């Protein structure tokens, strides 16, 4: 075999072709774009009261320029402010609470779930791959948060009930409890505040004593 053929064989066996590397990069960019578009669509469906004015402003800017877009933004903000003043309860329910729920769910659990699962020993290794229990849903409460988790193949409820202390310390809460709520599904209750520690105003009452009336004293 000639020297030229040996160099060609080494290049073919040890180094990827430039076209293959370009294809991998293109696939990675396309996959990231699809994920970003899917996530944007999902958030738009979750918060139509915010996504519709935003989409209208962007469309107006593309079609008629930025002055018209600024006007659309102003109208949208005025409508939201009017809603807030006219019906604070419905505005809180459909806008404030929903945004707060999503934001706190991400800050407290979603962004740290993979790392904390590994630290608490809840991940499972299959060959060369490491799997993390999937978060099904998160409900944020005033004193307690409920995190529903899908168990991995090979796991049992004891794997979670035996790790509640670790999970409580990992997520910085007062207490964690694990309850089976369905097939291969566990609900983790994270208590982050003590409801009994909240001060409650006790209404004052006036008591009239019978002997005060008999003696003619004002009650």
C-alpha positions, 0 to 999 in steps of 0.5 A: 500500500502506498503512503498516499493510501495509508494517509487516506485510510488514517484520515477516514478512520480517525477523523470525521469528514468536514461535511459530517461535522457541518451536518451535525451542527446543522441538525443541532441548530435545527433541533434547538430552533424546533424546541424554542418554537415549541416552547414559545407556542406553549407559553403563548397558549398558557398566557393568551392575555399576554401573548395576543397583545405581544403578537399584535404588536410584532405584526403591526411593527412588521406591517406598519412600522414602529410608531403603530406598534408602540400605539398597539402596545399602549392600547394593550397595556391600557386594557390590562390596567383597566382589567386590573382596576375593574376586576382585581380578583379575575386579573389575579386569577388569570394573570398574576397567579398563573405567571407566579406559579410558572415562575416559582415552579421553574425557580424552585424545582425545574431548573435544579431538578436534574442536579438535585435528583443526582445529589439525592440518589434518585437517578438510575444508570442504564448501561452508559446512560443516566436517566432522571425521574420526570417531573409531571406537574408542579403546584405552588401553594402558599405554604406547601408545594406539590411536585408529581414525579414519574418513577423510573423503571426499577424504582419503587416508592421506598426509593422516594420515601427514604429520601425525603430528608435528603430532598428537604435539605437539597431544596431548602424546605422545612419538610418533604413527604412522599405519597404514591398517587398512581402507577409509578407516580409519586407526589412530593409535598415540600413544606417551605413555610409553617402555617402555624407561625403566621400571626392571626388577628383575633377579633376583640369582643365586649363582655357585659357582666350581669352584676355590672347591670345590677349595680348600675355601672356602665357596661 
